[in-house]
């Protein structure tokens, strides 16, 4: 399966392509972007693996991540979607689609994340019908928690992931 193209008033959510590699790499080396996502810039190799994982999710599982681009000029703004990362996290998230989003620092504070996250959940509700999805955050990442709340997520507790306290939020349909 290839990711469907989704649209909003200002955005196009489309499948990743190999040609997105430079944009993906630039996104994941930005200190402002990774500040609450492990805090360490990704290498080109890690970004390549991420890009292939995004493409592979759709083929293997029928869901995954989209590129978020600006409707008018096609600028790469970031990535949003659902994944099954098989995380070694306590308590386990096994069997639950994990929502995630990351936008380029130039796109922060403009409502793009909320717009894209709302649209991807609309797709999930209509097409996948999942009863529950989860998302995880650095407890200090208040901006993403705000986006999650707007999409219907509520705090369900904390977990330990890679030795760090991690906030877990759940959305019930």
Secondary structure, DSSP 8 states (H G I E B T S, - for coil): -----EE-SSEEEE---GGGHHHHHHHHH-HHHHTTTTSS---HHHHHHHHHHHHHHHHHHS--EEEEEETTT--EEEEEEEE-----EES--TTSEEEEEEE-GGGTTSSHHHHHHHHHHHHIIIII--SEEEEEE-TT-HHHHHHHHHTT-EEEEEEEETTEEEEEEEEE-
